[in-house]
Amino acid sequence: MSPSSSESHYLTDRPPPALVRASGATVTILVSSADSGGAIGVIETVFPPGDGVSFHTHSREDETFYVVSGTGEFRLGETTVVRGPGSRIFGPRDVPHTFRNVGETDLKCLIVYSPGGFEQSFLDIAALGEAGNDPRATGAVMQRYGLTRV
């Protein structure tokens, strides 16, 4: 059976882009919005102990976390939980949230953005090169993708 352009699935065998943050965390784009027809974006993140992300909101997409390994502290609004492997955390759009690695080993999570598109922000920040260390430059990218730091 040969694929047709009318099929509702997208196949790719290209290697996923992997990006390294200044902290040593990695972000690998597993499924892009283009791969899914805009439905979802999926990334794999690996954060070293003590590392995490700032408190923020997404105005355009929901975010679902699946903890593959390690121990993470997740805050959604006023609720904070500590979760380990196999845990799922749903973060609806417009709800402030953050997470960080509170364990002694790397925290690996799969993160699904629905709809897709936000995963492209990681590539856009990486494309800034050294300017990506400037909060004004990264802030402009984040604003373009509907992310607001709280």
C-alpha positions in Angstrom: 0.0 0.0 0.0 1.5 3.3 -1.0 1.0 6.5 1.0 -1.2 9.2 -0.5 -1.5 12.8 0.3 -5.0 12.3 1.6 -3.9 10.0 4.5 -4.3 11.5 7.9 -0.9 10.3 9.2 2.6 11.6 8.5 5.7 9.4 8.4 9.2 10.7 8.8 12.5 9.0 9.2 14.6 12.2 9.4 16.7 12.4 12.6 15.0 14.6 15.2 16.7 17.9 16.0 18.4 17.9 19.5 19.2 21.1 21.2 21.3 21.7 24.3 20.4 24.5 26.7 23.1 26.5 28.6 22.2 24.6 31.8 23.0 21.3 30.1 19.3 20.3 29.6 18.5 18.8 26.2 15.4 19.2 24.1 14.7 16.8 21.2 11.8 17.4 18.9 10.2 14.0 18.3 7.1 15.1 16.4 6.7 18.5 14.9 3.5 20.3 14.0 4.4 19.7 10.3 4.7 16.0 11.0 1.2 15.9 12.6 -0.7 18.2 10.3 -0.7 20.8 13.2 -2.4 18.5 15.7 0.5 18.1 18.1 4.1 18.7 18.8 6.1 16.2 21.0 9.5 16.9 22.6 11.7 14.9 24.9 13.4 16.9 27.6 16.3 15.8 29.8 17.0 18.1 32.8 20.0 17.6 35.2 19.4 17.7 38.9 18.3 21.1 40.1 17.4 22.4 36.6 13.9 23.4 35.4 11.9 26.1 33.7 10.6 29.5 34.8 6.9 29.9 35.9 5.0 30.7 32.7 1.7 30.3 30.7 0.9 29.2 27.2 -1.9 31.1 25.5 -2.2 28.8 22.5 -1.7 25.2 23.5 -2.2 22.7 26.3 0.8 20.9 27.6 0.9 17.3 28.8 3.9 15.9 30.6 4.8 12.2 30.8 7.7 11.4 33.2 9.9 8.8 31.7 12.6 8.7 34.4 13.7 10.8 37.4 11.8 12.9 39.8 10.2 16.2 39.0 8.3 18.9 41.0 5.4 20.3 38.9 3.5 23.4 39.8 0.2 24.2 38.1 -1.4 27.3 39.4 -1.3 27.0 43.2 -0.9 23.2 43.2 2.6 21.6 43.5 3.2 17.9 43.2 6.3 15.7 43.0 6.0 12.9 40.4 8.2 10.1 39.2 8.3 7.6 36.3 4.9 6.8 34.7 3.3 10.0 35.9 1.1 12.2 33.7 0.5 15.9 34.3 -1.9 17.9 32.2 -1.3 21.7 32.0 -4.2 23.5 30.3 -3.4 26.7 28.3 -3.5 29.9 30.3 -2.7 28.1 33.6 0.7 29.2 35.0 3.0 26.3 35.5 6.6 25.3 36.0 8.7 22.2 36.7 12.1 21.3 37.9 14.2 18.2 38.6 14.2 17.6 42.4 15.9 14.2 42.1 19.5 13.0 42.1 19.4 11.8 38.5 18.3 13.3 35.2 14.6 14.0 34.8 13.4 12.8 31.4 10.0 13.8 30.2 7.9 13.6 27.1 5.9 16.8 26.5 3.0 17.0 24.1 1.8 20.3 22.9 -1.7 20.4 21.6 -2.1 21.9 19.1 1.4 21.7 17.8 3.7 24.6 16.9 5.3 25.6 20.2 8.1 23.1 19.6 9.4 25.3 16.9 10.3 28.0 19.5 13.2 25.8 20.7 14.7 25.9 17.1 14.1 29.6 16.8 16.0 30.3 20.1 18.8 28.0 19.0 19.0 29.9 15.8 19.8 33.1 17.8 23.2 31.6 18.7 24.9 33.7 21.3 22.0 36.2 21.2 20.0 33.4 22.7 21.6 34.2 26.1 20.0 37.7 25.9 16.6 37.6 27.8 15.3 40.3 25.4 16.0 38.2 22.3 14.5 35.1 23.8 11.6 37.1 25.2 10.7 38.3 21.7 10.7 34.6 20.5 8.5 33.5 23.4 6.1 36.4 22.8 5.8 35.3 19.2 4.7 31.8 20.5 2.3 33.0 23.1 4.4 32.2 26.2 4.4 34.7 29.0 6.7 34.4 32.0 4.8 35.0 35.3 
